[in-house]
Amino acid sequence: MNKSTQILHSIPTDPLTGSISVPVYQTATYVQQSPGVHKGYDYARSNNPTRKVLEDLIATLEEGDAGFAFATGLAAIDAVLKLLSAGDEIIAVDDIYGGAYRLFTHVYSRFGIKVHYCDTTHAENILQYINPNTRFIWLESPTNPTLKISDIKKICALAHAHNIQVVVDNTFASPLLQQPLNLGADIVLHSATKYLAGHSDLVAGLVVCKTPVDSEKIRFIQNASGGILGPQDCWLTIRGIETAQLRVERQCENALKVARFLEHHPAVRSVYYPGLVSHKNHSIAALQQQGKFGGVVSFDLKKNTTEAATRVVTSTQYFKLAESLGGVKSLCCLPAEMTHKSVPAEKRHGSGISDSLIRLSCGIEDAGDLIADLQQALDGILHAEVLHLKSQQQQTQTVLS
Ligand SMILES: *Cc1c(COP(=O)(O)O)cnc(C)c1O
């Protein structure tokens, strides 16, 4: 079945009224007939019918056993980390989302969880970090913001041979392009803030487990820790997901066109986009992402300074300067100064995040307009350089004469 059809028709109409839109159950509790006898709902932290629709929807999209909705993507990550105990270890992709790095480093390290960072773009690299305490391989593919691709299927095979589970943060690809559970992963999670909700109007997180055993554990943690998503935001996320396929397709088309334009602009040093044949793991991405490469493109400048990059991101008109990605409106950001500031400079440079790296989230605007916007912003720094050179020459001439 086509994904759009599947999405739209797996969302139930309201059995009580026939309402075609999912009702928002704005309630804290549910009246019981006698103690413990109720309609399947007892308290809104434990369960809510609006949330249930969203949770079932994401489980369907990721083809997993059950889904769980959390207040933010980081709350989803936090819930998955609570599956671990002191002494357990994680092997994580080296340019992991900055917020996950912060949570690992400044919170979970204090509870005895150790994380090894690894360049997972070569699957075999994980082997050197495996020991009897390793519980999770933690992947993002594509990564944020350098769009590195890891071979999920291959890594899952290696991990499972050592009895290690694989967690995939699937935020960047979205289940429309990539279904990690079908590639062998055990748990998949999302910042639904990004492509799933898709309108930059809320924050939300989702987790899907492959097996009922893991689902039970996450369900317990969701209720025990309570970081759930409220019913209004569940409703907005459901509504976002209804149009996700259309949006993501347009975003992928736009991003590929933007990446091809950037590749040929004289102010640009490198372009990071898995859809370019020049990308190191282009063929893996093509295979595991169904031939589509996502809406995020990163690039850096020949003039590799924060100042030059700042000039670019403050002179675009359609690419608004803001954190986040995946929304209908295009955004741009400077990871070294914004999303990844919490990652130490050394580690940042090591994983390819230069000071002039600019991350673009392509929205659903017209590709020609987006390219024209980038063209004028990038031409601006070339003009600035020419003016700078001219004034230097004039100064030299004045000194000489
Ligand atoms: C944004 C993001 C997160 C965190 O999600 P929030 O909803 O902002 O808490 C996690 N992983 C990735 C890859 C992200 O881009």
The ligand as a MOL file (V3000), in Angstrom:
LIG
                    3D

  0  0  0     0  0            999 V3000
M  V30 BEGIN CTAB
M  V30 COUNTS 15 15 0 0 0
M  V30 BEGIN ATOM
M  V30 1 C 16.1570 17.7260 17.3070 0
M  V30 2 C 16.7370 16.3800 17.4470 0
M  V30 3 C 16.6320 15.6730 18.6470 0
M  V30 4 C 15.9900 16.2640 19.8910 0
M  V30 5 O 14.6450 16.4610 19.7290 0
M  V30 6 P 13.8090 17.5910 20.5260 0
M  V30 7 O 12.4520 17.3830 20.0400 0
M  V30 8 O 14.4110 18.9050 20.1460 0
M  V30 9 O 13.9940 17.3080 21.9730 0
M  V30 10 C 17.1510 14.4040 18.6890 0
M  V30 11 N 17.7650 13.8590 17.6230 0
M  V30 12 C 17.9170 14.5130 16.4600 0
M  V30 13 C 18.6050 13.8650 15.3320 0
M  V30 14 C 17.4030 15.7980 16.3320 0
M  V30 15 O 17.5660 16.4620 15.1850 0
M  V30 END ATOM
M  V30 BEGIN BOND
M  V30 1 1 1 2
M  V30 2 1 2 3
M  V30 3 2 2 14
M  V30 4 1 3 4
M  V30 5 2 3 10
M  V30 6 1 4 5
M  V30 7 1 5 6
M  V30 8 2 6 7
M  V30 9 1 6 8
M  V30 10 1 6 9
M  V30 11 1 10 11
M  V30 12 2 11 12
M  V30 13 1 12 13
M  V30 14 1 12 14
M  V30 15 1 14 15
M  V30 END BOND
M  V30 END CTAB
M  END
